[in-house]
Structures are given as C-alpha cells and as structure tokens.
Amino acid sequence: MSYQPKEPANWRAVWRLIRPYWSSDEKWRARGLLFAIVALALAMVYLNVLFNSWNRDAFNALETKNYSAFKEQLWRFSYLAFIYISVAIYKVYLRQALEMRWRAWLTRQHLQEWLENQAYYRIEQTGSADNPDQRIAEDLNSLTIGTLSLALGFLSSVVTLVSFIGILWSVSGPLVFAFADHQWTIPGYMVWFAFAYALVGSVLVWWIGKPLVTQNFNQQRFEANFRFGLIRIREYAEAIALYRGEEQEQQHLGKKFEQIRANWWNIMRTTKRLNIVATFYAQFAIIFPMLVAAPRYFSGAITLGVFTQIGDAFAQVQDALSWFVDAFKSLAEWKASVNRLAGFHEAVTAARMQKSGLSVTRNNVGAILLDELSLHVPGGKGLTVPLTADVRTGQRILVSGPSGCGKSTLFRALAGVWPYGAGTIEIPGNAKLMFLPQKSYLPIGSLRTALIYPAAENAYRDLAIQHYLELCQLEHLKQSLDEVDNWSQRLSPGEQQRLAFVRVLLARPDVLFLDEATSALDAKSEDALYELILQELPQATMMSIAHREAVAKFHQTRWQFVRKAELGHTIEAEVLYSRFTIERKVITPVSSAANS
C-alpha cells in the first residue's frame, strides 16, 4: 500500500505535538530555560530602545558640534554594545540548549510510541506513514528549532512594536495637508504609514508564497524516498550485482530523483517570486521613512537627531510588523515538517490503539490453545477457516502448504503481532517463546552483539557462545566475537541461518517456532541442526514451517493448509469467506530423531 499525503495539520494537531514536553517531568527545567530566553529577548528590545535614544542624542551632538556631549555618547554606546553582545550570545546559547533538550525528549517519546505494541510493524503493513526514520531524525529537529525560533521572533516583534510605536508616534508628529478644500491632520502619521506598508507586503508575500508549504512537504518526502532507494542498494548490493540490475536501479533512482528535481524547480520559481517582493519590500523600507520625514526636517520642524530617531523607530516598527514577511519561508518549512509529524503521530496512535480481532492471553494450562482461530489479510478478507486445536508441551508440529496460504501469518498471530483475524490464542504463562524467521535480523555492531540479540551483551559467557558456534558449524567465527561489522552483508544466508540457531541454543526457549529457518542450508546441514535442537532441547515444543519434505522426520504432527475447494467447498464460498483450512495429520516416524 503506497502512502498518500494527508490533509495539512490544523492548529489543534500542532498543539498536540508541542504541548506534551511543557507538561512533562522536565517541565520546570524547560520552563526555566524558556523564561530566561524570553527575559533576554525582552532585554534586547529594551537595549534597542536605548540605542534609539542614543541615536538621537549622538546626531544632535554632531549637528551642534558639541564634542563633550559626543564623547559622552561614545562611552554610552560602548557599554550598551558590550551588554547587547553578552545578551545576544547567551540568548542563542540557552535557546540551543532548550532546542536539544526538547528534541531529545521528543525523540525518546516518539521512539517509544513507534516501537510500542509493534506500531512500527503495523505502519509498514498498512503504509499509513512514509519514511518514519526521516520524521524522527529530521522533522522533530525542525519542529523544535522552528517552533522556538518563530515563537521567540514573534514575541520580540510584538514587544518591539509596543516599545517603539509610542516613540514613533511622538517623534513623527502630525502630518497636515490640504485636500478637497479641506485641511487634514494625521497625528503620528509615520505609524499609519508603517502599518500600511507592512500590510501590503504581508498580503503580497502570503499570496505569492503559500504554495511553498505543499512544495516543501513534497520535497522532504521525495528526498527521503530517494535516500531510501540508495540505502536499499547498499543492503542488497550482492543480489543486485548477481542479477546485473544496475541499469534497472539507475532508472528507478533516476525517476525518484526526477521528482526531487521537478519539485525543486517549483520551489525555485515560487521562491524567486517571493524574493522579488521581499527584497523590494526590505530595500524600499530603508528609504521610505526618509522620504516621508524629509519635508519636516527641511522645514526645520525637527532636528537631525530626531530625523535619525524617526528613521530608526520606523525601521523597528516596520520590522516588527513585517514578522510574517521575513519569517514566511521559515514558516512554510516549519509547517511542512509539522504536517508530516502530525500525520506520523496519527499513524502511530492508530497503530498502537488498533484493536486486534485476535485475543492473545496467558494461561496456566501448560499448552498452547487455539479456539476458533481464523486469520484475515489486512483488508479484512478471510484467509483461513476457524481452527480449534492445542499444542502440548514437547510436541513437534510441521506446518506445510502452498505459498501464500497463511503459514507465516499463523506464526505471527501466535507471536501476537498479527491483529487481523478472530478467535482466541492462549499461551502458557511461564513459557519462553522464540521465533526464527527465514532471514534473521543482525544488528550492526560486534559479532557477539549480533549473536545474542536482543539480550544484553554480557548475557552469555564467551565459552558458551564459542561452544555453540562450533556445534552449528561456525567455528571460523569463534575468534571474531569483538569484530564490528555489518554482519547481514558479511555473512552468507546459510551462515546467518546457522547463527540464528546459535541464538536458540543460548536462549533455550520452551517453545520454538521455525519459519523456513533452514531454507538456505543444504540437506545435511539442515538435518544436523534439527538433530542438535532435539538433542539440546528435548523437552521444547517445536513448530516448523518448511517446504522440504525431509524435515517431516523431525516432527510428530503435520498441520496442512488445504484449499477449501479441495475439500468440496464451492468457489463462491471460498471467495466470500476464506481460502484455506488446516488439516491435522500424524506423521509416521521414519528416523530415530523423530522418536528422541
């Protein structure tokens, strides 16, 4: 199932992403840091007010050629500049500290939610969210940096506006002009010009730049898809090389990169139009207050110092009112990340809260009990007819049938990770279960870590590990326990499967599920490993999925998946209800291994 982008997140969804950290167990430290950052931001605004008055006094001293007053203003500027630099440095430092603390907390929470209740597995099954790695690694970083930057910038703009609007109102004075045989007076006219100027700029920027939100959303998705394709080549380098699939991979990656290129040109065109407006807006704002204030200066109504003070105050008010214009590109990128995170959070929540049709519980009976168990595919269509059975302690069962009939799905249901179906599964309360898939997961790290996964590194002694490596025909790896490598790439499929059996022998489970766990081995090695399991774990319950008939000799009972049509059911019933039923047959022992 391919991922389809969701509707943009509303502000309620945004608040659900932002709020938890500020009410978490770290809330007091977070609020303290935020309070300090806000205090420093307000201090910078206050210092700008002082610089504004300094600007007036310094230029008045120049205009009157008052050297003593000018020297005094130079000293005043020196200590104001020192304080401003210190405040600016620590504002950035504390903000970066808060960004990282917030990101670390969000990362822990999202990782926990993503991994909890196999949500990551269900998301991959349903395709409800694309590229979770990017959302956790990059989008959370964008959320924290963008939220603090935009919020603090907006706060500074509001405070700056409040602080300077009074100054600009008082120093700009009234504008008097005649129009339509009437004399008109506009008090604090520079304030109204600043509001009108910012309003026009904001409307133009919003109108031109609004496509950037969707374009940035798509760009992040296309970049992640392209990066994932590159990673897949690394993971399957040998298979691609053996297939001579380079040309196909080149075309596949070329199409993915073409999406990046085409969308990037869309971003460029939108950004160009946005920059035309924003650059013209910013540059004209430099000369605009001079043009408006010049008539009063040349008429002698204001001094040079007041003239420069008006220009500085207008610039501060105009910058404050232009927060939306200046921050629009950052706002568009932040909103794109928030939309992706909101969709990811929704998908994770749905996966974690998904109610399973299967009831998996623990019992004190000592046997695995299945009551009216039927398996479905994710869309809801039935896969098997209901099965009622028990798996007794020490029983060895071979599960067989055609490909795609639901054998592995049965194991997933017994593991509690397959929610699609109906019925009840009861597992012995004190039983230790272990599942071996056809291709085991080998984490990157030391061989010891890969061997004993998911146990702790010091869970088993090296002597025991080396003993079982030798028994599983991996004696050549005994001296490599501390080597760090990507073992899924270094070891052959057969070596990886033998390595999985070392895990089994170290963990010593009570119930063992083998899903094509010897498919990459030759018949002799396969027999040797099954003999080893029966010898080392004689009391363990074992269920195996295998296509090779030779494996049957190590089992007592066969569960055979059979198409309903073969049992006399109609095709119509097969389509409407379910495709397979499970027959249980006794396997006649043909070797001493089967009787051990």
N, C-alpha and C positions, 0 to 999 in steps of 0.2 A: 504494500500500500504506500503510495507516494504521499509526501507531506504537502498539504495545502495551507498557505498562509492564512491566518485568522484575521478577523477584523481588528483595527487598531484598539489598543487598550484604553479604556476610559480612566478617568482620574480616580475612581474608586479602586480599580485594579492597581493603579500606580501606588496608591496609598497602602494597599495590602503588601506591596513589595518593600516600601520604605519603613513603615511603622514598626515591624517586629523588633528591629535592633534597638530602637529607642525605648522599648519597654522590656528588654531582655535583662538577664543577670548582669550585663555590662552597662546598664543604662546610666548609672551615676557617673562612671568614668567618661562615657560618651557625652553625656550632657555637660559635664565639667569642661571637657575639651571644646565642645561647641560654644559654651558660654565664653570661654577665653578667646576663641577665634572671633566671635561676634564683638566682644569688647575691643579687640584690636582693630577690627574693621571700623567700628564707630570712632575709635581714636584716630584712624587715618582720615576719616571725614572731618573730624574736628581740626586736625592739623591742616587740612586743605582750606578750612575757613580761616585759620590763622595766616596761611600763605596768601590768601586773598587780600586780607587787610595789609599784610606786609607789602604786597604788590602795589597797593595804593600809596602807602607811605614812602616806599623807596622811589617810586617815579615822581611823587610830589617833591621829594628832596632833590632829585635830579633837575626837575623843572625850575625850582627856586635856587639851584646851585648851593644848597645847604650841605657842605661837606661833613660837618659834625653829625648831622642827622643821618646822612648817607652811611657813615661808618657805623653808627649805631644799628642801622638796619642790616648791614653786612653781618655783624655779630649775631643779631637776632636770627638771621637766616641760617647761620652756621649751626646753632644749637637746635633750631627747628628741623633742619635737614638731618642731623645726627639722630634725633628722636624718630623722625619719619622712617629712616633707613632701618633702625632697630625694630620698629613696629612692623614694617613690611616683611622683614626677614622672618620674624617669629610667627607672623600670621601664616606665611606659606609653610613653615616648618610644622606648626601644630595642625594645619589643615591636612598635610600629607600624612601625619601620624594618625589622624582620625580616619582618613580615607583607607589606610591599610588595616586599621583595627576593624572598621566596618566591613571591608571586603573579606577579611579573614573570618569574621563571624558569619557573614552571608554564605561564604564558600562552605564552611562546616555544615551549616543548616541545609543548604541545597544538596550537598553530597549525601547527607544523612537521609533526606527525603527521597532523593533519587535512588539510593540503594535500598531503602527500607521496603519491605514487603515485595521485593523483586520488581519495583516500579520500573527500573531501567530495562528489565527484560520485557515487560508488557508494553512499554513505549515502543521498543523495537519491533514487537509483533504487530502493533496496530499502526505504526508510522505516525503517531499523533504529534510528534515533535522532531524536528530535524537537528542534527549536529548538537547533541547535549554538551559535548566537550567544549564547543565554542561558547555556548551560553554560560557555562560555569566559569570558564577561564577568561573570556573576554567581556561578555556582556555584563557580568557582575562588576568587573573593574570599571566599565563605562558608567554603570549605574551610580557607583559611589563617587567617582571623580566628577561626573556630570552633575549629579544632584547637589553636591556641596558647592561646586563652582557656580552653578546657575543660581542656587538659592542665596549664597552669600553675595553674589553680584547684584541680584535683585534687591536684597536688603540694603546694600551700600548705595544703590541708586535711589531707593526711597528716602533713606536718611540724607543723602546728598541733596535731593530735591527739596526736602523740608528745610534743610540748613541754608541753602543758597537762594531759595525762591524769595525769601524775605529780603535778603541783601540785594538781589537783582531788582526787586520791586521798588526798594527805597532809593537806590542809586540811579536807576534809569529815569525816574521822574515821569512826568506826563508828556504825552505827545499831543500837540494841539495843531489842528489843521482845519481848513475850510472846505466844505463840500456841499453842493446843492444849496447855496446861500445860507448855510448854517456853519457855525464854528463847533467843531467836535473836539472833545478832550478824552484821551485814552490814558487813564492812570496806569503806571507800571507797564508801559506798552511793550517793553522788552520781554516780559514774562509771557504775554499773549503771542508774540512772535515766536518764542521758543516752543510753546505748546503747538502752534500751528505747524511749525517746521517739523517737529517730531512726529506729529500725527500723519502728515503727508508721507514722510519717509517710512513710517511703520506700515501704513496701508500698502504702499508700493512693494516693500520687502515681503510682506506676507503674501500678497497676490502672486508675485513672481517666484518666491522660494518655496511655496507649500508642496510642490512635487518632491522636494528633497527628502521628506520623511519616508515616503514609499521607496524612493530610489536608494536611500541609504540602507533601508531594511533589506531590499533585494541584493544590494552589493555585499552585505555581510553574509547572506545566505549563499550567494554564488561563490564567494571566496572560500567559505567553509566546505562547500561541495567539491570544489577544485582541490583543496588541500587534502580532503578525504580520499579523493581518487589517487593522488600521489602517494599517500600512505598505503593504500591497497597494493600498489605496485611493489612497494618495499616488502609488504607482508607475503605476497605471492610471487616474488621475483623468480624463483626456480620454476614454478608451474608456467608462468608467462614465457620464460625463456625456452622451456621444453616445447611449448605449443607454437613457438615463433609468433607470439601475439603482439609484437612490438607495434606493428602498423595499426592494428585494431585499437591498442591502448593510446597510440598517438592521436587517432581520430576521436576516440572517446574523450580524452583530456582536451583536445582541441575544441570540441563542442562546448565543454564546460568553461574553458577559458573565453570562448567567444561570447558567452553570456556575461562574463565579467567585463569584457571589452565594450560590448554594446551598451551595457548599463552604465559603465564609466563615462562613455561619451554623453549619455543622457545627463549624468551628474555634471559633467563639464559644461554642457550648454546651459543648464539651469544655473550653475554657479557663475558662469560668465555674465548672464543677465542680472543676477543678484549683485555681483561685484560692480557692475556698471552703476547701478542705483546706489549701493552702499558707499562706493568710492566718491562718486559725485556728491553724495549727501555729506560725507565726512569732510571733503575738501572745501565745499562751499560754506560749511559751518564755520570755517576759520575766518573767512572774510565777512560773513553775513552780519555779525554783531558790530563790526567796524563801520559797515555801510549804514546800518541803522542808527548807530550812536554818533557818527561823524558830524551831522548837522548841529547837534547841541554842543559838541566840543568846539567846532569852529565859530559858533556864535558866542563862545565864552561862557556858556551856561554851566559847563563842568570843566574841571582841571584835567591835566594829562593823567594824573594818578587815578582820578575817578574814571576816566576813559578806559584805562587799562583794567581797572577793577570791574567795570561793566563787561569788558570782553571776557575776563576770566570767569566772572559769575555766570555770564550767559553760557560759556563753554561747559561749566559744571552742571547747570540746569539742563542744557541741551543733551549732554552725555547721559544724565540720569533719565531723561525722558526717552533717550534712544537705546535703552537697555535691550528692548526687543529687536531693534535693528542690528545692534552689534552682536547679540547673542544668538541670532536666528540660526546660523549654521551649526553652532554647538547644540542648540535646542533641537534641531532636526535630527542630528546624530544621536543625541540622548534619547529622543522619543522613539527612534528606530530600535535602539537597544532595549528600551523599556517594553515595547511591543513584543519583541522576541522573548524577553524574560517572562512577561505576563502569559504568553502562550505556553511557554515551557512549564511555568508554575501550574497552570491549569491542567496541562497534560499529566504532570507528576501527581497532582492531587487526585485526578480522576483515576490514575493507575493505582495509587495507594489505597483509595477508597473503593475500588471496584469490588463488588460483591461476587464471590465465586458461587457458581451453582453446585460446586462440589463441597462437601463437608469433610474436612480432614481433621481428625481428632486423635488423641492418645487413649489407649485402654490398658487394662491390667490383665488381659487375657493371655498374652504371650504369642499371639498370632496376628498377622495382617488380615483384616476382614474387609471384604468388599460387599456392599449392599446396594443392589440396583444401580451399579455404576455404569453410566453411559458417557461417552466422550463426544464433544462437539468441536467443530472448527470455529475460529474467531467470529465468523459471520453469523453463527448460531445454528448452522445446518448440522444434523446429526452425523456422527462418524461411526459409532458402534451401537448395537442394541444393548439394553441393560444387562449387566453381568453381576451375579452374586456368587462369591467364592471366598475361600480362605487360603492363606499361605502360612503353613505351620512352621514352627521352628525347625531348622535343619533341612527343610525341603528345598529341592533344586528344580527349578522350572525353566524350560526353554520356551521362549516366545518367538513364534515364527509366523510368516505370512508374506504376501506381496508387498512391494514397496508402496509407501503412501497409505497403508491401511490403518495406521494409528499405533504401531508398536512403541515407537519412541514417545508418542503422546501419552500412552498408558504410563510409562515411567515418569514423565513429567507430572502427571496427575498424582502418582504415588509420592513424588517429591514435594508436592504442594505448591508447584509453580504454575500449574495449568488451571486456570479458573473456568474454562469453558466446558460445561457438561452438567451432569446431575448425579445424585446418589451420595453415598457415604463411604469414606475410607477411614478405617481405624488402624492405627499403628501402635505396636506395643510401647507402653510408656517409657520403659527403660532401655529400649533398643537403640543402638547406634547404627544409623543408615549411611551408606556411601554409594554414590552414583559415579560410574565411569562412562563418559561419552566416547564416541568414536575418536574425537580429537580433543585431548585434554588441554586445559589452559596451563601454560607455563609462563609465569611472570618473569620479566626481565630482572636479572639480579644474579646472585651466586647460584650454583647448581644445587647447593644444599637448600636454599630458599625455594627453588623451583620444585625440588623433590618432595618437600614436606608440606607444601601449600595445601590448605590455608593455616596450618599450625604455626606456632611461633618458631623462630629459628633454632632455639635451643630445646625444642620439644623432644628430640631423639638424639641419642649418642651416635657419634660418627661410626663406632664399631658396628652398631645395628644397621645403619644405613649402608655401610660397605658390605656387610653380610648379605643383605637382600639385593644389592646391586649385582653381586656375584651370582646369586641364585637366579636372577632374572636376565642373565647373560649380558650384563652391562659392566663387567669387571674393568673394562678400559676407562670407565669414568670414575673409578674409585679415588684417583689422585686429583680429581678436578672439582672437588666439592666447594672450594673457595674461589673458583674462577667465575667472573661476572661476564655474562653474555646474553644474547637473545636466543635462548635455547630452542624456541619453536622454529627458528631458522637454521640453527646449527645442527640439530639432531634430525635424523630421518624419521618418517612417520612410524616405522616399526620400532625405532628406539624410543620415540615418545610414548608409544603404547606400552612398551615394557617398563618404562619409567613410571607410568600410571599404576602398574601392578606393584612396584616398589612402595608407592603410597599406600596401597591397600594393605600390604603386609605390615607396614609400620603402624597404620591406624587401627588395624584389626577390628573391622566393623562386625556387628551382629547380623546385619542384612546387607547384602552386596547386590547391586544392580549393574550389569554389564551391557552396555548398548553398543554392539558392534565393536567391542573394545579390543578385539584381536584381528580386525579385518585387514590390517596392513602386514600381518605376520604370515610366515609360511606355516604349513600344517604341522610340522614337527615342533616349531616354537610355540604354536598355539596349544598343542597338546601338553607341552611341558609346563606352560603357565597355568593351565587348568588343573593339571596334576598337582602343581605347587599350591594352588589355592585350597584344594581339597585336603592336602596334607597339612598345611599350616593352619587352616581354619575349618576343621572337620565339623564343628557344630554350627557354622554360619549358614544362614538362609541365603540362597543364591537364585537370582532371576537373570537370565541372559537373553539378549536379542542377537540372533546370528542367522546368516543365510546359508552358511556351510552346514551340511547335514552331519559332518563328522563331529560337531560339537555336541550333538544329542547324547552321545555316550556318557557325558559327564552330568547328565540330568536324569530326573526320575519321572517328570511330567512335562507334557507339551501343551502349551496354550496356542492353538492355531487360529489365526484370523482367517475367516472364510467369508466370501461374498454371500450376501443373503440370497441372491439368485441361485447359487449352487445348492441352497437348502430348500428350494422350491418356492421361495417368495417371489412375488411379481416385481417387475422393474419399476412399476409405479410406486409400490410401497417402498422400494429401495430409495427412490428419489425423494419421496415425501418424508421419510423417517430417518433411516440410517443405512449405511452401506455395508457394514461388517458385523458379524457376530463372532464370538470366541468359543471354539470347541476345546474341551479339555480331554486329553488322552494320556494314558500311562505309557511311558517309554520303556520298552523291554531292555534291561541291562545287557550290554554286549561286551563289557570290559570290567576288570576288577576295579577300575577307577569309579565306575558308577555305583559300586557297592560299598565303597570306602566310607 
